[in-house]
Amino acid sequence: MKSEDKHRKIIQAAIKVFARKGFYNARVSEIAREANVADGTIYLYFKSKDDILISLFEEEMRKIINNMKEDLAKQKDPIEKIRKFASNHLSLMTRNQDLAEVLQVELRQSSKFMRDYVKDQYMEFLNIFASIIKEGQEQGIFREDINTGIAKRAFFGALDEMGRYWVLSTTRKHSIAESAKQISEIFIQGMMKNATKGKGKTA
């Protein structure tokens, strides 16, 4: 098996183990067993359990970012891009539930990740939304007084909270589709120069 294949196999095994056992309770030996490799093999690729989690985040976020950019490139209207962004982001909850649980819940359990890791890809993801706002401002659709630094964090925060709710909730009163629609429309109407314009374009 190629080195990159083993690396990927370990990452996929870690996603399953972290989702099933929780980051704190998971053991490297369990990840090795799930990946069908020797315990020592793990340490040829990763320094620690935290390192596995950070590598997992980097690799999966790169995929998410690339998919988001690809989907948004198909849209010309900034308003439709916001709707697509919300839908694309929240649909991860149903596409890969193990990964969703790791990113929404278990990632926050690593003090190394929360305190020491430089989250460049996280900022790149936020800046995708910031670029949509700027595009809308340049086209005269969104208000010029909207601060993209605040707006991108507020939008992600809303999506992140709904994603965590969906992962942790046993009742799930709100569907992914409805949640994406509601969140995107709240922000669209709040940013529009003329809020009535957005009403006619509501999906």
C-alpha positions, 0 to 999 in steps of 0.5 A: 500500500502506498504511503499516501493511501495509508495516510488517507486510510488512517484519517478515514478510520479516525473520523469513524472512531472520533465520531463513535467514541468521542475525541477524548475517549478514543485511543490511537490503538482503536484508530489503528485497528479501524484502519487495519494497520499496526499501532506503530504505523500511526506514529510514522504519519502522525505525532499524536491523537491531536495531530491526527485531528488537525490533519483530519481538519486540514484535509477535509476543510480543503475538500469542503472549500474546493467544493464550495468554490466549484458550486459557487462558480456556477452562480452569477447572482450574489444573492443566489450564491448566499443561498447556495453557500448555506445549502452547501454548508449545511448539507454536509450534516447529511452527506457524511454524519460521522465527519459532521460530528467530528467537525461540529463537536469533537474538534472543539475538544482538542485544546491544542487545536482551539489554542495553538493551531493557526486556522488558515483554512477556516479563514479562507472559508469565511473569506469566501462569504466575504467575497460574495458580500463585496461582489454584491456591494460592487453591483449595488445589491448589498448595502455599502455599510455592511462590514464583511469581517463582522458579516462573515463571522455572523453568517458562519456562526448561524450556520455553525450553530444550526449544524451543531444543533442538527448533529446533537439533537434527537428531535431535529425539528428543523430540516437542513433545507429549511434551516439553510433557507431561513438563515440565508434569507435573514442575511439577504434581507438584512444586507439588501439596499432595498429589502423589497428586492429580495422578497421577489427572489426568495426561493 
